[in-house]
Structures are given as C-alpha cells and as structure tokens.
Amino acid sequence: MRSAWRTIDSATLRAVVVMCLSVLVIGASYGVAAHSAGLALWQIVLIATVVLAGSSEFVFVGVLAAGGVPVVAALAGLLVVNTRNFGYGLAVGKHLRGLPEAFLGAHLINDETAAMTTAESEPRRARAAFLLCGLGILICWPVGAGLGALLGSSVASPEALGLDAAFPALLAALAIPALRTRATWAAVAVGGAVAVASTPFLPAGLPILCALAGFAAVEAARRLRPPPLEPCRNHSEAPR
C-alpha cells in the first residue's frame, strides 16, 4: 500500500483534504441530529465508525426522530446505502488488489471515495485516491459526529448553525463536475422530475432511488437509437 501513496500528486492530495474536512463538518451535523433524536455519545460515534455512510445514518436518525422503530430505521438506512453502493462497487472494485483490500474497500466506499476514484483515469492513482480518501473519512466522520454530539447539548438542531446545508452542498459539489455531456444532463432532468413527482407519495429516501429512472431512460434511448449511417464510398474508377 505504501507504493500507492507515491502516485498521488499535490492536486489530488488537496482535493482529498478538502473532502475530508467537508465530511467532518457534515459529521458534526449528523452528531447534532442524532443527539436530538435521543442517541448517546457512544452510540453516535459507534454508528459513525461501523456504518460509515452519511446518508444511511441520516435516514436512520430521521426515522428515529419521527418516532419510528429502530429496526425499521436500520432497514431503511440499509436500503438507501446498499442500493447506491452496489453501483459504486462496480466502478471502484476493479482498482483494488486482493481479498483483504476488497473487504476494506467495501467499508470505505461511499459518495466521496467513489467521486475521487472515478476522477482519476490512471488505475494506480485511482486506487491511491480511493484508499487515502477512504481512510481520511474513516477518521473525520466519527470525529465530526462526536463533536456534533457534544454540541448537541447546547444546539437544539443543525439548522441553528446552518449545518443542515452541509450535506446537500457536498453532494452538489460531487455531482456538478460530472455534468459534462448531454446524456448526463438528460438523466439528471428525468431523474429529478421523477424524484420531485414521487416525493408526496413515497416515504423519505425512496424518491431518490426512483431518480435512477433517469439513467435507465437515457440508456434505453441510447440503445433504441439507430446507428449512424456510414458514408457511401464511390467505387468507380477514376477516368484515364
């Protein structure tokens, strides 16, 4: 693994540092919300370390805060994170070496590490970026959650400090650089429309999964589109 760090350039290192610091702030938001939902400090830090999936933990806390059963909250969190991480695993797993690294990668994979990995075109640098960002988040997320839990006694809700906007802001920062083609814009438009339209009728978290319909629609349109015609070649001989 030591050789992997040698492939990281300064730009990637700065991006990883900024990403981890952002995750620390979002972890504080989760810690405040979890404290408001009635979780103890040790529970908040333990969940942040073992689960290590921000959206899943926010869903878990949200269900608890609404009076839901913990088992139902855990199942809702697993549905959210597992559905998305399956696709991430297909993109990131090919860069990992050996079974032990694959097991570690399964724990470290999330929105941030997937974004850092897919941004690198060279396999060794992609692997290094994934491992460095993953280990950084493994430290920063529980630390941020612990700090947020400590702040929870004096801060009634994340909205009081504007922490509720940190998570959406980071997701937007991860998604915007990927909007480079018309197909991606079309998938975002269709998926966003489906998510907004289904929000009044579905439980929290499911409209986001329904947004995958945008990708499916664009892929279906691509497959149904007829291939471009090749230019006709003139086989007539040139006049003598």
VOPAGU-2260 file (C-alpha; in pm, 1 decimal, decimal comma):
REM VOPAGU-2260
SITE   aa  ch    i         X         Y         Z
SITE  MET   A    0       0,0       0,0       0,0
SITE  ARG   A    1     297,9     228,8      57,1
SITE  SER   A    2     371,1     238,9    -314,8
SITE  ALA   A    3      18,5     365,1    -379,1
SITE  TRP   A    4      81,9     689,4    -190,8
SITE  ARG   A    5     373,4     773,6    -422,3
SITE  THR   A    6     135,6     804,1    -716,5
SITE  ILE   A    7     -72,8    1083,6    -558,3
SITE  ASP   A    8       1,6    1433,3    -685,8
SITE  SER   A    9     -49,5    1757,7    -493,3
SITE  ALA   A   10    -380,7    1840,5    -663,8
SITE  THR   A   11    -533,0    1506,2    -563,7
SITE  LEU   A   12    -397,3    1543,9    -212,0
SITE  ARG   A   13    -556,6    1887,9    -175,7
SITE  ALA   A   14    -887,7    1754,4    -306,4
SITE  VAL   A   15    -879,2    1469,8     -52,9
SITE  VAL   A   16    -802,9    1709,5     233,7
SITE  VAL   A   17   -1088,8    1940,9     135,9
SITE  MET   A   18   -1320,6    1642,0     100,8
SITE  CYS   A   19   -1231,5    1506,8     444,1
SITE  LEU   A   20   -1272,6    1845,2     612,9
SITE  SER   A   21   -1613,7    1879,2     448,1
SITE  VAL   A   22   -1708,3    1535,4     576,4
SITE  LEU   A   23   -1600,3    1638,5     926,7
SITE  VAL   A   24   -1844,9    1931,3     914,5
SITE  ILE   A   25   -2122,8    1706,3     785,1
SITE  GLY   A   26   -2039,8    1456,7    1059,5
SITE  ALA   A   27   -2098,9    1734,0    1312,1
SITE  SER   A   28   -2440,5    1789,6    1154,9
SITE  TYR   A   29   -2519,3    1420,7    1194,6
SITE  GLY   A   30   -2396,6    1425,3    1554,8
SITE  VAL   A   31   -2626,4    1715,4    1646,4
SITE  ALA   A   32   -2924,0    1549,0    1474,8
SITE  ALA   A   33   -2851,0    1212,8    1637,9
SITE  HIS   A   34   -2822,9    1374,1    1981,8
SITE  SER   A   35   -3157,4    1546,1    1924,8
SITE  ALA   A   36   -3307,5    1204,7    1836,2
SITE  GLY   A   37   -3201,3    1069,3    2175,8
SITE  LEU   A   38   -2883,6     874,4    2095,3
SITE  ALA   A   39   -2596,9     873,1    2344,0
SITE  LEU   A   40   -2247,5     994,8    2256,4
SITE  TRP   A   41   -2101,1     643,5    2241,1
SITE  GLN   A   42   -2386,5     524,2    2018,7
SITE  ILE   A   43   -2337,1     814,6    1777,8
SITE  VAL   A   44   -1963,0     757,3    1743,4
SITE  LEU   A   45   -2001,5     378,4    1718,1
SITE  ILE   A   46   -2260,7     405,0    1440,2
SITE  ALA   A   47   -2046,4     660,4    1255,8
SITE  THR   A   48   -1746,8     425,3    1269,1
SITE  VAL   A   49   -1920,7      95,9    1189,6
SITE  VAL   A   50   -2172,0     216,8     929,5
SITE  LEU   A   51   -1960,9     496,8     775,9
SITE  ALA   A   52   -2238,3     601,5     537,6
SITE  GLY   A   53   -2370,1     951,9     591,0
SITE  SER   A   54   -2697,2     925,9     401,1
SITE  SER   A   55   -2781,7     594,4     566,7
SITE  GLU   A   56   -2715,3     737,5     911,5
SITE  PHE   A   57   -2921,4    1048,1     840,7
SITE  VAL   A   58   -3211,4     825,1     731,7
SITE  PHE   A   59   -3170,5     617,5    1048,6
SITE  VAL   A   60   -3175,7     925,5    1271,7
SITE  GLY   A   61   -3465,1    1078,5    1078,8
SITE  VAL   A   62   -3682,1     770,7    1128,4
SITE  LEU   A   63   -3597,0     761,5    1499,7
SITE  ALA   A   64   -3674,4    1132,1    1539,2
SITE  ALA   A   65   -4014,2    1073,3    1376,9
SITE  GLY   A   66   -4091,3     804,8    1635,2
SITE  GLY   A   67   -4009,1     503,5    1418,9
SITE  VAL   A   68   -3892,2     163,8    1542,9
SITE  PRO   A   69   -3508,8     124,5    1544,2
SITE  VAL   A   70   -3526,6    -194,6    1336,2
SITE  VAL   A   71   -3730,1     -17,0    1068,5
SITE  ALA   A   72   -3487,8     276,4    1080,5
SITE  ALA   A   73   -3191,6      41,8    1028,1
SITE  LEU   A   74   -3361,2    -135,4     736,6
SITE  ALA   A   75   -3439,9     199,7     573,0
SITE  GLY   A   76   -3077,4     304,6     609,8
SITE  LEU   A   77   -2953,1     -23,0     462,5
SITE  LEU   A   78   -3185,7      14,1     163,6
SITE  VAL   A   79   -3056,4     363,4      89,0
SITE  VAL   A   80   -2685,0     289,2     118,2
SITE  ASN   A   81   -2675,9     -61,9     -31,1
SITE  THR   A   82   -2865,6      32,1    -345,8
SITE  ARG   A   83   -2625,7     313,0    -428,0
SITE  ASN   A   84   -2306,5     145,5    -313,1
SITE  PHE   A   85   -2368,4    -153,6    -539,9
SITE  GLY   A   86   -2307,0      69,0    -840,8
SITE  TYR   A   87   -2009,3     232,8    -671,9
SITE  GLY   A   88   -1856,6    -108,8    -607,5
SITE  LEU   A   89   -1867,0    -195,5    -976,4
SITE  ALA   A   90   -1673,2     122,4   -1059,9
SITE  VAL   A   91   -1422,1     112,8    -773,4
SITE  GLY   A   92   -1369,1    -257,8    -705,2
SITE  LYS   A   93   -1165,2    -315,3   -1019,7
SITE  HIS   A   94    -887,2     -94,2    -877,9
SITE  LEU   A   95    -842,8    -290,3    -552,2
SITE  ARG   A   96    -589,9    -569,6    -508,5
SITE  GLY   A   97    -658,3    -890,2    -320,2
SITE  LEU   A   98    -933,9   -1003,4     -84,9
SITE  PRO   A   99    -819,9    -808,0     226,9
SITE  GLU   A  100    -814,9    -482,5      31,8
SITE  ALA   A  101   -1155,5    -563,3    -116,4
SITE  PHE   A  102   -1301,8    -611,6     232,3
SITE  LEU   A  103   -1150,7    -281,5     346,0
SITE  GLY   A  104   -1280,0    -113,3      30,7
SITE  ALA   A  105   -1632,0    -242,5      95,2
SITE  HIS   A  106   -1629,9     -48,4     422,4
SITE  LEU   A  107   -1468,6     265,2     279,8
SITE  ILE   A  108   -1684,0     302,6     -30,9
SITE  ASN   A  109   -1922,3     600,0     -29,6
SITE  ASP   A  110   -2014,4     905,7    -237,3
SITE  GLU   A  111   -1688,8    1086,5    -167,9
SITE  THR   A  112   -1446,0     799,4    -227,2
SITE  ALA   A  113   -1631,0     695,5    -543,3
SITE  ALA   A  114   -1609,5    1051,4    -676,5
SITE  MET   A  115   -1236,4    1075,7    -602,2
SITE  THR   A  116   -1169,0     737,3    -764,5
SITE  THR   A  117   -1364,8     787,9   -1084,9
SITE  ALA   A  118   -1199,3    1128,1   -1135,0
SITE  GLU   A  119    -864,4     951,4   -1189,3
SITE  SER   A  120    -800,4     789,2   -1526,9
SITE  GLU   A  121    -483,2     601,0   -1427,9
SITE  PRO   A  122    -561,3     281,3   -1227,0
SITE  ARG   A  123    -280,0     316,1    -971,1
SITE  ARG   A  124    -370,2     677,1    -896,1
SITE  ALA   A  125    -738,5     584,0    -873,3
SITE  ARG   A  126    -656,3     314,7    -617,0
SITE  ALA   A  127    -438,7     551,7    -416,1
SITE  ALA   A  128    -704,0     826,5    -419,5
SITE  PHE   A  129    -969,5     580,5    -303,8
SITE  LEU   A  130    -763,0     445,2     -14,7
SITE  LEU   A  131    -639,0     785,2     101,5
SITE  CYS   A  132    -982,3     947,1      85,7
SITE  GLY   A  133   -1145,7     643,3     247,3
SITE  LEU   A  134    -907,1     634,0     541,8
SITE  GLY   A  135    -938,9    1010,5     585,8
SITE  ILE   A  136   -1317,7     984,6     600,3
SITE  LEU   A  137   -1290,6     687,8     838,5
SITE  ILE   A  138   -1123,0     930,4    1079,7
SITE  CYS   A  139   -1304,9    1256,4    1005,3
SITE  TRP   A  140   -1663,0    1126,1    1000,9
SITE  PRO   A  141   -1663,5     973,8    1354,1
SITE  VAL   A  142   -1464,6    1269,7    1489,4
SITE  GLY   A  143   -1715,9    1512,6    1340,2
SITE  ALA   A  144   -2004,1    1303,1    1473,3
SITE  GLY   A  145   -1853,5    1310,7    1821,6
SITE  LEU   A  146   -1805,3    1687,1    1809,7
SITE  GLY   A  147   -2163,5    1730,1    1690,0
SITE  ALA   A  148   -2291,4    1511,1    1970,7
SITE  LEU   A  149   -2106,6    1726,8    2222,2
SITE  LEU   A  150   -2256,1    2038,5    2062,9
SITE  GLY   A  151   -2599,5    1877,3    2073,4
SITE  SER   A  152   -2646,1    1971,4    2437,2
SITE  SER   A  153   -2626,2    2341,3    2350,6
SITE  VAL   A  154   -2757,2    2339,1    1992,3
SITE  ALA   A  155   -3117,9    2233,0    1952,4
SITE  SER   A  156   -3091,6    2145,9    1582,3
SITE  PRO   A  157   -2838,6    2153,1    1296,4
SITE  GLU   A  158   -3037,4    2437,0    1135,5
SITE  ALA   A  159   -2923,3    2669,6    1411,4
SITE  LEU   A  160   -2568,2    2668,1    1269,4
SITE  GLY   A  161   -2659,4    2602,8     910,4
SITE  LEU   A  162   -2515,2    2251,2     936,1
SITE  ASP   A  163   -2820,7    2105,7     763,6
SITE  ALA   A  164   -2699,1    2256,1     435,2
SITE  ALA   A  165   -2353,8    2095,2     453,2
SITE  PHE   A  166   -2454,9    1751,3     326,4
SITE  PRO   A  167   -2656,3    1872,0      22,1
SITE  ALA   A  168   -2377,4    2119,0     -59,8
SITE  LEU   A  169   -2114,2    1843,5     -65,3
SITE  LEU   A  170   -2331,0    1617,9    -281,2
SITE  ALA   A  171   -2382,5    1904,8    -524,5
SITE  ALA   A  172   -2006,5    1966,7    -535,1
SITE  LEU   A  173   -1952,2    1598,6    -617,9
SITE  ALA   A  174   -2221,9    1585,9    -885,6
SITE  ILE   A  175   -2168,2    1912,7   -1074,9
SITE  PRO   A  176   -1827,1    1821,3   -1227,0
SITE  ALA   A  177   -1988,5    1510,4   -1380,2
SITE  LEU   A  178   -2236,8    1719,5   -1581,2
SITE  ARG   A  179   -2026,1    1730,0   -1896,2
SITE  THR   A  180   -2243,9    1565,7   -2160,8
SITE  ARG   A  181   -2598,0    1599,9   -2290,3
SITE  ALA   A  182   -2674,7    1243,4   -2184,9
SITE  THR   A  183   -2581,1    1321,2   -1824,3
SITE  TRP   A  184   -2792,8    1636,6   -1825,0
SITE  ALA   A  185   -3085,6    1438,2   -1967,8
SITE  ALA   A  186   -3050,2    1172,3   -1696,4
SITE  VAL   A  187   -3041,8    1442,1   -1427,5
SITE  ALA   A  188   -3350,1    1614,2   -1570,5
SITE  VAL   A  189   -3555,0    1293,7   -1596,1
SITE  GLY   A  190   -3437,5    1160,0   -1259,6
SITE  GLY   A  191   -3500,6    1491,3   -1085,2
SITE  ALA   A  192   -3851,7    1515,3   -1229,5
SITE  VAL   A  193   -3933,0    1160,3   -1116,7
SITE  ALA   A  194   -3796,2    1227,4    -765,5
SITE  VAL   A  195   -3994,0    1550,9    -725,4
SITE  ALA   A  196   -4314,3    1395,5    -861,5
SITE  SER   A  197   -4291,5    1090,7    -632,9
SITE  THR   A  198   -4198,1    1278,9    -313,7
SITE  PRO   A  199   -4558,9    1342,8    -197,2
SITE  PHE   A  200   -4648,4     973,8    -234,5
SITE  LEU   A  201   -4340,9     779,0    -116,3
SITE  PRO   A  202   -4156,5     755,1     219,0
SITE  ALA   A  203   -3838,2     954,7     270,3
SITE  GLY   A  204   -3541,4     812,6      79,7
SITE  LEU   A  205   -3735,9     624,2    -186,2
SITE  PRO   A  206   -3780,2     922,0    -425,3
SITE  ILE   A  207   -3400,5     940,6    -450,5
SITE  LEU   A  208   -3390,5     577,3    -557,6
SITE  CYS   A  209   -3667,0     646,2    -810,9
SITE  ALA   A  210   -3439,4     911,1    -962,9
SITE  LEU   A  211   -3236,9     622,4   -1109,1
SITE  ALA   A  212   -3513,6     611,0   -1369,1
SITE  GLY   A  213   -3331,2     899,9   -1537,9
SITE  PHE   A  214   -3028,4     683,2   -1604,8
SITE  ALA   A  215   -3248,9     395,3   -1721,1
SITE  ALA   A  216   -3442,1     621,8   -1959,4
SITE  VAL   A  217   -3127,4     767,0   -2116,6
SITE  GLU   A  218   -2970,3     421,7   -2154,6
SITE  ALA   A  219   -3288,8     285,4   -2313,9
SITE  ALA   A  220   -3299,3     577,8   -2557,4
SITE  ARG   A  221   -2935,5     518,7   -2647,9
SITE  ARG   A  222   -2999,3     152,7   -2725,1
SITE  LEU   A  223   -3309,4     225,9   -2934,5
SITE  ARG   A  224   -3137,0     495,6   -3136,6
SITE  PRO   A  225   -3038,9     365,7   -3482,1
SITE  PRO   A  226   -2664,9     359,8   -3554,2
SITE  PRO   A  227   -2532,9     641,6   -3773,7
SITE  LEU   A  228   -2513,4     564,3   -4142,2
SITE  GLU   A  229   -2168,1     521,6   -4284,7
SITE  PRO   A  230   -2084,0     749,3   -4578,6
SITE  CYS   A  231   -2119,5     580,7   -4916,6
SITE  ARG   A  232   -1794,2     505,7   -5089,3
SITE  ASN   A  233   -1758,7     565,7   -5463,3
SITE  HIS   A  234   -1600,5     258,6   -5614,9
SITE  SER   A  235   -1593,7     394,4   -5970,2
SITE  GLU   A  236   -1255,5     412,2   -6125,5
SITE  ALA   A  237   -1102,7     747,5   -6197,0
SITE  PRO   A  238   -1105,5     841,9   -6569,6
SITE  ARG   A  239    -787,2     767,6   -6759,5
